[in-house]
Amino acid sequence: MIILLSNDDGYLAEGINVLASHLREIAEVIIFAPKVNHSGSSSALSLRSKLQIEKIAKNIYCVNGTPADTVYLGLSGFLDKEPDMVISGINHGANLGEDVLYSGTVAAAIEGRVLGLPSIAVSSIAKNSDNYEVAAKITSQLVEKFDDHPFPSDTILNINVPDKNYRELNGMVATRLGTRHRSIPFVMKSDIKNTFDYKIGPPGEGNDAGPGTDFYAIENNSVSITPIHIDMTNHKILSGMTEWLTE
């Protein structure tokens, strides 16, 4: 198996390198990641600037672009071999609930799936070496499981690992995305007339965070695994929409 490994924290980030070390025990790993941190970039593509791929070492490349850029380029004929899977992470921090809409980590996995490959996004609640090791071990287990039991072709797995050592984990659970309370922006002082300075605030706490959600799993020390669809169509109201349009 050949795995294209990306992230949104940059190719030098500890999380991606810990994960690469673990995955190399079961697969050939090609790191194709941003040159610098692009957290919060979602699925943005660099349409108005030149992208440059830099070879750092064997099977390690960085791109002066977004996470989606890196996967797009990595799967568009640059490599002399075709990857079998895209994995994005390990992200420095959670990707729960609405986080997936903004996350560059999840976006890299989405780009992989859009281009036809099974894809996984993995995030660590804690930002430390010990938890990256736990998240990497779990990711390797899921990759091996995928060989025998592939998941649907329109699905990305979004994995979040709680801040616990491996023995303290309360298993892996299938979850749905919860929701957060609204984030409040920081108001900053402006010294320029008629300008108003703000800074995006930290993510809000869990709102819809009950049993079955990714928030609940993390709160109960379980690894949260959420299947995410690319198809954003609300199929439940599609037929009713036709009636509504003709009324």
C-alpha positions in Angstrom: 0.0 0.0 0.0 1.1 3.5 -0.8 -0.2 6.3 1.4 -0.1 10.0 0.5 0.3 11.8 3.9 -0.6 15.5 4.3 -1.7 17.9 7.0 -2.5 21.6 7.6 0.3 22.3 10.2 3.1 22.0 7.7 5.6 19.2 6.8 7.8 19.9 9.7 5.0 19.5 12.3 5.6 16.9 14.9 2.2 15.2 14.4 2.7 14.3 10.7 6.2 13.0 11.3 5.1 10.8 14.2 2.3 9.4 12.1 4.7 8.8 9.1 7.0 6.8 11.4 4.2 4.5 12.4 2.7 4.1 9.0 6.0 3.2 7.4 5.8 0.0 9.3 2.8 -1.1 7.3 3.0 0.9 4.0 5.1 3.1 1.8 4.5 6.7 2.9 4.9 9.8 0.7 4.7 13.1 2.7 3.1 15.8 0.5 2.3 18.6 2.8 2.2 22.5 3.1 5.5 24.3 3.6 4.0 26.4 6.4 1.0 26.2 8.7 -2.3 26.6 7.0 -4.7 25.8 9.8 -8.3 27.0 9.2 -7.8 27.2 5.4 -10.7 24.7 4.7 -10.7 23.5 1.1 -9.2 26.6 -0.4 -7.2 26.1 -3.6 -4.5 28.6 -4.7 -6.0 29.7 -8.0 -4.2 33.0 -8.4 -0.7 32.2 -7.4 2.0 29.9 -8.6 2.5 26.7 -6.7 6.0 25.2 -6.2 6.8 21.7 -5.1 10.0 21.2 -3.2 11.6 17.8 -2.7 13.0 17.7 0.8 14.2 14.1 0.9 13.1 10.8 -0.6 9.3 10.6 -0.4 9.1 14.0 1.4 7.7 17.0 -0.5 6.4 20.4 0.6 4.2 22.8 -1.3 3.9 26.6 -0.9 0.1 26.2 -0.8 -2.9 25.0 1.2 -3.6 21.4 2.3 -6.1 20.9 -0.5 -3.4 22.2 -3.0 -0.9 19.6 -1.7 -3.3 16.6 -2.2 -4.4 18.0 -5.6 -0.8 18.2 -6.8 0.2 14.9 -5.2 -2.6 13.0 -7.0 -2.3 14.8 -10.4 0.6 13.0 -12.0 3.6 14.5 -10.3 4.5 11.3 -8.6 5.7 8.3 -10.6 3.5 6.0 -8.5 -0.2 6.2 -7.7 -1.1 6.3 -4.0 -3.8 4.0 -2.6 -5.0 6.2 0.2 -4.8 9.7 1.6 -4.3 10.4 5.3 -4.2 13.9 6.8 -2.8 14.6 10.2 -2.0 14.2 13.0 -3.6 17.6 13.5 -2.5 19.7 16.5 -5.9 20.0 18.2 -9.5 18.8 17.9 -11.7 18.7 14.8 -15.1 18.2 16.3 -18.5 19.4 15.1 -18.4 22.4 12.8 -14.6 22.4 13.0 -14.7 20.1 9.9 -16.0 23.0 7.9 -12.9 25.1 8.5 -10.3 22.5 9.1 -7.4 22.2 6.6 -6.8 18.8 8.0 -10.2 17.5 7.0 -10.0 19.4 3.7 -6.9 17.5 2.7 -8.8 14.3 3.3 -11.8 15.6 1.4 -9.6 16.5 -1.6 -8.3 12.9 -1.6 -11.8 11.5 -1.7 -12.9 14.0 -4.4 -10.0 12.6 -6.5 -11.1 9.0 -5.9 -9.1 7.7 -3.0 -10.2 6.5 0.4 -9.2 9.2 2.9 -8.8 9.6 6.6 -8.4 12.8 8.7 -6.9 12.3 12.2 -6.6 14.9 15.0 -5.2 14.8 18.5 -7.0 16.6 21.3 -3.7 17.2 23.1 -0.7 18.9 21.5 2.1 16.7 22.8 4.3 13.9 21.6 2.8 11.2 23.8 -0.7 11.7 22.4 0.6 11.8 18.8 2.0 8.3 19.5 -1.4 7.1 20.6 -3.2 8.7 17.6 -0.6 7.2 15.2 -1.1 3.7 16.7 -4.9 4.0 16.3 -4.5 5.3 12.7 -2.3 2.4 11.8 -4.9 -0.1 13.1 -7.6 1.5 11.1 -5.5 1.4 7.9 -4.9 -2.3 8.4 -8.6 -2.8 9.0 -9.4 -1.0 5.8 -7.7 -3.6 3.7 -10.2 -6.2 4.8 -13.2 -3.9 5.3 -13.2 -0.9 3.1 -15.7 1.9 3.8 -18.1 3.5 1.2 -16.6 5.3 -1.6 -18.2 8.7 -0.8 -17.1 8.7 2.8 -14.2 10.2 4.8 -13.3 9.1 8.3 -12.8 11.9 10.7 -10.9 10.6 13.7 -10.4 12.5 17.0 -8.2 11.0 19.8 -8.7 12.1 23.4 -5.8 13.2 25.6 -5.2 9.8 27.2 -2.6 7.1 27.0 -3.5 4.0 25.0 -4.5 1.9 28.0 -6.8 4.6 29.3 -8.9 4.8 26.1 -12.4 3.6 26.3 -12.4 2.0 22.8 -13.3 3.4 19.4 -16.8 4.5 18.8 -18.8 5.5 15.7 -20.1 9.0 16.1 -22.0 11.8 14.4 -20.8 15.4 14.4 -22.1 17.5 17.3 -22.2 21.3 17.3 -20.5 24.1 19.2 -21.8 27.2 20.9 -21.0 30.3 18.9 -17.4 31.6 19.1 -17.2 35.2 20.3 -14.6 37.3 18.5 -12.0 39.4 20.3 -12.5 43.1 20.0 -9.1 44.8 19.6 -8.3 48.5 20.0 -7.9 50.4 16.7 -5.9 53.5 16.4 -7.3 54.4 13.0 -10.5 56.4 12.6 -13.5 54.4 11.3 -11.8 51.0 11.5 -12.8 48.3 13.9 -10.3 45.6 14.7 -11.4 42.0 15.6 -9.7 38.7 16.0 -11.5 35.3 15.5 -12.1 33.8 19.0 -11.4 30.3 20.1 -13.9 27.5 19.2 -17.0 27.5 21.4 -17.8 24.7 23.8 -19.9 21.8 22.8 -23.6 22.6 22.4 -25.1 19.5 20.8 -22.7 17.2 22.7 -24.9 14.4 24.0 -24.6 10.6 23.5 -23.7 9.6 20.0 -21.7 12.8 19.2 -18.0 13.2 18.7 -17.9 15.6 21.7 -19.5 12.9 24.0 -17.0 10.3 22.8 -14.0 12.5 23.7 -15.6 13.5 27.0 -15.8 9.8 27.8 -12.2 9.0 26.7 -13.2 7.2 23.6 -11.7 7.6 20.1 -14.3 9.3 18.0 -14.7 8.1 14.4 -17.2 10.1 12.3 -18.1 9.1 8.7 -18.4 12.3 6.7 -20.2 12.6 3.3 -19.0 14.7 0.5 -22.5 15.0 -0.9 -24.0 18.0 0.9 -27.4 17.6 -0.8 -30.3 17.5 1.6 -31.9 14.4 0.0 -34.7 14.3 2.6 -36.4 17.5 1.3 -35.4 17.1 -2.4 -38.8 15.8 -3.5 -40.7 18.3 -1.3 -38.5 21.1 -2.8 -39.9 20.2 -6.2 -43.5 20.6 -4.9 -42.6 23.9 -3.1 -41.2 25.3 -6.4 -44.4 24.6 -8.3 -46.8 26.0 -5.7 
